[in-house]
């Protein structure tokens, strides 16, 4: 079977689907790195090892930076972006002289850690429903608070799991980084969504949802509020998207019912990955609308779960084209089979 080049409708990027090489979960050999030993700064009793907390949920008695919490948000001890800069320097990238060869501004921003649980070995797949709702609630609260700061234009929420996924600590956590420039990936998605709206009068992501529901080839799971599927032009083996059915541009506009449903969906999907693979390393990234501008008519927030099962090598780095050895149709079928019977609709 000949490989197929597919164009991602959300970005315009091309992906090679090498169908002849399609593999099942058991075909991937995952290399596990040795975990660092020592006191974990995210466990109960180690609250003094982190910067003072920004937010905590679950304590029965108010006692900041003490035990009793269920979810805790703290500044990153070694931030990639910071508000500690010389305020005499212009940090507005739009005001820079664009014809200069080398352009730079201070890495102005905010870098926070969402400690998901006091239990060291908990995972997205083993969290209780109430714990997962608390995690998402904390993230939503930080989105709503940080967007008030006009020094930043976008908040990237993400989760790294496993050493191959970029996690430096094994204690389960998410991260939030607010940045002063809209990331190119998000800007490209926004531009493509706007162009699609201009051509068709419709939302690109709503049409993708409708197309996936009609085709039924790549859907893993469908709930009241979310559609979970392997995207048509998946860049990575078993790449999975979680897309809300109701059109909303910004994650922080999620309703209470949607948040509860998203918590169930994440527990199910990540739990399925944990059953199908041997502790697969992965990243979960939030894609949501930038804060400056009105994108409500055409952008559509969503989550992307990116398993780290294949190595990005010379061809990908040289061309920007990805080679995916597992067709999304094969991946979705394998993941559907791996969902526990009691969890299937």
C-alpha positions as CSV (number, residue, x, y, z in Angstrom):
1,X,0.0,0.0,0.0
2,X,1.5,3.4,-1.0
3,X,2.0,6.0,1.6
4,X,-0.3,9.0,1.5
5,X,0.4,12.8,1.9
6,X,-2.4,14.4,3.9
7,X,-2.9,18.1,4.5
8,X,-3.9,19.3,8.0
9,X,-6.9,21.6,7.4
10,X,-6.2,23.5,10.6
11,X,-2.6,24.5,9.7
12,X,-1.9,23.7,6.1
13,X,1.0,21.4,7.1
14,X,1.5,18.2,5.2
15,X,1.9,14.8,6.8
16,X,3.0,11.5,5.3
17,X,0.8,8.6,6.5
18,X,3.0,5.5,5.9
19,X,0.1,3.1,5.9
20,X,2.2,0.1,4.9
21,X,4.0,0.6,8.2
22,X,0.9,0.8,10.4
23,X,1.6,-0.6,13.8
24,X,-0.4,-1.6,16.9
25,X,0.3,-0.4,20.4
26,X,2.2,-3.6,21.2
27,X,4.6,-2.9,18.4
28,X,6.1,0.2,20.0
29,X,9.0,-0.4,22.4
30,X,9.1,2.3,25.0
31,X,12.4,3.1,26.7
32,X,12.0,4.1,30.3
33,X,14.6,6.3,31.9
34,X,15.8,6.0,35.4
35,X,13.8,8.2,37.8
36,X,15.7,10.6,40.0
37,X,15.6,9.6,43.7
38,X,15.3,11.9,46.7
39,X,12.7,14.1,48.3
40,X,9.9,15.2,46.0
41,X,9.0,18.9,46.2
42,X,5.4,18.2,45.2
43,X,4.5,15.7,47.9
44,X,2.8,16.3,51.2
45,X,5.3,17.7,53.7
46,X,7.5,19.3,51.1
47,X,5.4,22.5,50.6
48,X,8.4,24.6,51.8
49,X,10.4,23.4,48.8
50,X,8.3,25.3,46.3
51,X,7.7,29.0,46.0
52,X,4.7,30.3,48.0
53,X,1.5,28.9,46.5
54,X,-0.8,31.0,44.2
55,X,-3.8,28.8,44.6
56,X,-4.8,25.6,46.4
57,X,-8.1,23.6,46.4
58,X,-9.3,21.0,48.8
59,X,-8.2,22.2,52.3
60,X,-10.9,22.1,54.9
61,X,-9.1,24.8,56.9
62,X,-7.3,27.7,55.3
63,X,-3.6,27.2,55.9
64,X,-1.5,28.4,52.9
65,X,1.6,26.4,52.0
66,X,0.6,23.6,54.4
67,X,-0.7,20.0,53.9
68,X,-4.4,19.3,53.3
69,X,-4.6,20.4,49.7
70,X,-5.8,18.3,46.8
71,X,-4.6,20.5,43.9
72,X,-1.9,23.2,44.3
73,X,-0.6,25.9,41.9
74,X,2.8,27.4,42.6
75,X,5.3,29.5,40.6
76,X,7.9,27.5,38.7
77,X,11.1,27.6,40.7
78,X,13.1,27.9,37.5
79,X,10.8,29.9,35.2
80,X,11.4,30.1,31.5
81,X,9.4,33.4,31.4
82,X,9.3,36.0,34.2
83,X,7.9,39.4,35.1
84,X,11.3,40.3,36.7
85,X,12.7,42.5,34.0
86,X,13.9,46.1,33.4
87,X,10.6,47.9,32.9
88,X,12.4,50.7,31.0
89,X,12.7,48.3,28.1
90,X,9.9,48.2,25.5
91,X,8.6,44.7,25.5
92,X,5.9,45.2,22.9
93,X,7.0,43.1,19.9
94,X,4.7,45.0,17.6
95,X,6.6,48.2,18.4
96,X,10.0,46.8,17.3
97,X,11.9,47.9,14.2
98,X,10.9,45.0,12.0
99,X,13.8,45.6,9.5
100,X,16.5,44.9,12.0
101,X,18.4,41.7,11.4
102,X,18.4,40.6,15.1
103,X,15.4,41.3,17.2
104,X,14.9,40.5,20.8
105,X,12.8,41.4,23.8
106,X,12.9,40.2,27.4
107,X,11.1,36.9,28.0
108,X,8.3,38.5,29.8
109,X,5.7,36.2,31.1
110,X,4.5,33.9,33.9
111,X,5.4,30.3,34.5
112,X,3.4,28.2,37.0
113,X,3.1,24.6,38.0
114,X,-0.2,22.8,38.7
115,X,0.5,20.0,41.2
116,X,-2.3,17.7,40.4
117,X,-2.4,15.6,43.6
118,X,-0.5,15.0,46.9
119,X,-0.1,11.3,45.9
120,X,3.2,10.9,44.1
121,X,2.2,8.0,41.8
122,X,-1.2,9.3,40.7
123,X,-1.8,9.8,36.9
124,X,-4.4,11.4,34.6
125,X,-5.7,7.9,34.1
126,X,-6.0,7.0,37.8
127,X,-7.2,10.4,39.2
128,X,-10.7,10.3,40.7
129,X,-13.5,12.2,38.9
130,X,-13.5,14.9,41.6
131,X,-9.7,15.3,41.5
132,X,-9.7,15.7,37.8
133,X,-12.5,18.3,38.0
134,X,-10.4,20.1,40.6
135,X,-7.3,20.1,38.3
136,X,-9.3,21.6,35.4
137,X,-11.0,24.1,37.8
138,X,-7.6,25.3,39.0
139,X,-6.4,25.7,35.4
140,X,-9.6,27.6,34.4
141,X,-9.2,29.9,37.4
142,X,-5.6,30.7,36.4
143,X,-6.6,31.3,32.8
144,X,-9.2,33.8,33.9
145,X,-6.9,35.5,36.4
146,X,-3.8,35.7,34.1
147,X,-5.7,37.1,31.1
148,X,-6.2,40.3,33.1
149,X,-2.4,41.0,32.8
150,X,-1.9,43.1,29.6
151,X,1.8,42.2,29.4
152,X,0.9,38.7,28.1
153,X,-1.1,37.7,25.1
154,X,-1.4,34.0,25.3
155,X,-1.4,31.3,28.0
156,X,-0.1,27.9,27.0
157,X,-1.3,25.1,29.3
158,X,0.3,21.7,28.9
159,X,1.2,18.4,30.6
160,X,4.5,16.6,30.1
161,X,4.5,12.9,31.1
162,X,7.6,10.7,31.1
163,X,11.2,11.6,30.4
164,X,10.7,11.3,26.6
165,X,7.7,13.7,27.1
166,X,10.0,16.3,28.8
167,X,8.9,15.7,32.4
168,X,11.8,16.6,34.7
169,X,9.9,15.4,37.8
170,X,7.9,12.2,38.0
171,X,5.2,13.6,40.4
172,X,2.2,14.3,38.1
173,X,1.8,18.0,37.3
174,X,0.7,20.4,34.5
175,X,2.3,23.7,33.6
176,X,1.1,27.1,32.6
177,X,3.2,29.6,30.7
178,X,1.9,33.0,29.7
179,X,3.8,34.7,26.9
180,X,4.0,38.2,25.4
181,X,3.7,37.0,21.8
182,X,1.0,34.7,20.2
183,X,2.8,31.4,19.3
184,X,3.2,30.8,15.6
185,X,1.3,27.5,15.8
186,X,-1.7,29.2,17.3
187,X,-1.5,32.1,15.0
188,X,-1.4,29.8,12.0
189,X,-4.5,27.9,13.3
190,X,-6.3,31.2,13.9
191,X,-5.5,32.4,10.4
192,X,-6.6,29.1,8.7
193,X,-9.8,29.1,10.7
194,X,-10.5,32.7,9.7
195,X,-9.8,32.0,6.1
196,X,-12.1,28.9,6.2
197,X,-14.9,31.1,7.8
198,X,-14.5,33.7,5.0
199,X,-14.8,31.0,2.3
200,X,-17.6,28.9,3.8
201,X,-19.3,31.0,6.5
202,X,-18.7,28.1,8.9
203,X,-16.4,27.1,11.7
204,X,-13.5,24.8,10.5
205,X,-13.5,22.8,13.7
206,X,-17.3,22.4,13.9
207,X,-17.1,21.0,10.3
208,X,-14.3,18.7,11.3
209,X,-16.4,17.3,14.1
210,X,-19.3,16.8,11.8
211,X,-17.1,15.1,9.2
212,X,-15.6,12.7,11.8
213,X,-19.1,11.8,13.2
214,X,-20.3,11.1,9.7
215,X,-17.2,9.0,8.7
216,X,-16.9,7.1,12.0
217,X,-13.4,6.0,11.0
218,X,-11.3,7.9,13.4
219,X,-13.5,8.5,16.4
220,X,-12.3,6.9,19.7
221,X,-15.0,8.1,22.0
222,X,-18.0,10.5,21.9
223,X,-19.6,12.1,25.0
224,X,-22.4,14.7,25.5
225,X,-20.0,17.6,25.1
226,X,-16.8,16.3,23.4
227,X,-15.6,14.3,20.4
228,X,-12.4,12.4,20.8
229,X,-10.6,11.2,17.6
230,X,-7.3,10.6,15.8
231,X,-7.1,13.6,13.4
232,X,-7.0,13.0,9.7
233,X,-3.5,14.3,9.2
234,X,-2.0,13.0,12.5
235,X,1.6,14.1,12.8
236,X,2.4,11.4,15.5
237,X,1.3,7.8,16.0
238,X,-1.9,7.7,18.0
239,X,-2.2,11.5,18.1
240,X,-5.6,12.2,19.7
241,X,-7.7,15.4,19.8
242,X,-10.5,16.2,22.2
243,X,-12.7,18.8,20.6
244,X,-15.8,20.4,22.3
245,X,-19.0,20.0,20.3
246,X,-20.3,23.4,21.3
247,X,-18.5,26.2,19.4
248,X,-16.3,28.2,21.8
249,X,-13.1,30.0,21.1
250,X,-11.6,30.1,24.6
251,X,-11.0,27.3,27.1
252,X,-11.7,29.6,30.0
253,X,-15.3,29.9,28.8
254,X,-16.0,26.2,29.5
255,X,-19.2,25.6,31.4
256,X,-19.5,23.5,34.6
257,X,-21.2,20.6,32.7
258,X,-18.5,20.7,30.0
259,X,-15.7,20.7,32.6
260,X,-17.2,17.7,34.3
261,X,-17.5,15.9,31.0
262,X,-13.9,16.9,30.0
263,X,-12.7,15.4,33.3
264,X,-14.4,12.1,32.5
265,X,-13.1,12.2,29.0
266,X,-9.4,12.8,30.0
267,X,-9.6,10.1,32.6
268,X,-11.0,7.6,30.1
269,X,-8.6,8.5,27.2
270,X,-5.4,8.7,29.2
271,X,-6.4,5.6,31.1
272,X,-6.9,3.8,27.8
273,X,-3.4,4.9,26.7
274,X,-2.1,3.5,30.0
275,X,-3.8,0.2,29.3
276,X,-2.8,0.0,25.6
277,X,0.9,1.0,26.1
278,X,3.4,0.4,28.9
279,X,3.4,3.8,30.6
280,X,3.6,5.8,27.3
281,X,5.3,9.2,27.5
282,X,3.1,11.9,26.1
283,X,2.3,15.6,26.0
284,X,-1.2,17.2,26.3
285,X,-1.4,20.7,24.9
286,X,-4.3,23.2,25.2
287,X,-5.1,25.2,22.0
288,X,-7.2,28.2,22.8
289,X,-7.8,31.7,21.4
290,X,-5.3,34.5,22.0
291,X,-6.4,37.1,24.5
292,X,-6.1,40.2,22.2
293,X,-8.9,40.2,19.6
294,X,-12.3,38.6,19.0
295,X,-12.0,35.1,17.6
296,X,-15.3,33.9,18.8
297,X,-16.8,33.6,15.3
298,X,-14.3,31.2,13.9
299,X,-11.7,29.7,16.3
300,X,-12.5,26.6,18.4
301,X,-10.5,25.6,21.4
302,X,-9.4,22.0,21.8
303,X,-6.8,19.6,23.4
304,X,-4.2,17.6,21.6
305,X,-2.7,14.5,23.2
306,X,0.6,13.7,21.5
307,X,2.2,10.3,22.5
308,X,6.0,10.2,22.1
309,X,6.2,6.9,20.3
310,X,8.3,8.0,17.3
311,X,11.5,10.0,17.0
312,X,11.5,13.2,15.0
313,X,14.6,12.8,12.8
314,X,16.4,14.4,9.8
315,X,13.5,14.4,7.3
316,X,11.1,16.0,9.7
317,X,13.7,18.6,10.9
318,X,14.7,19.4,7.3
319,X,11.3,19.7,5.7
320,X,8.8,20.3,8.4
321,X,6.9,17.2,7.0
322,X,6.1,14.5,9.6
323,X,6.2,10.8,8.8
324,X,3.5,8.9,10.8
325,X,3.9,5.1,10.7
326,X,0.4,4.5,12.1
327,X,-2.6,5.6,10.1
328,X,-5.1,7.4,12.3
329,X,-7.8,5.0,11.2
330,X,-5.7,2.1,12.5
331,X,-4.9,4.0,15.7
332,X,-8.5,4.9,16.5
333,X,-9.6,1.3,16.0
334,X,-6.8,0.0,18.3
335,X,-7.7,2.6,21.0
336,X,-11.4,1.8,20.8
337,X,-10.6,-1.9,21.4
338,X,-8.5,-0.9,24.4
339,X,-11.3,1.1,26.2
340,X,-12.5,-0.9,29.2
341,X,-15.9,-2.5,28.5
342,X,-17.5,-0.8,31.5
343,X,-16.5,2.6,30.1
344,X,-17.8,2.2,26.6
345,X,-20.9,4.1,25.6
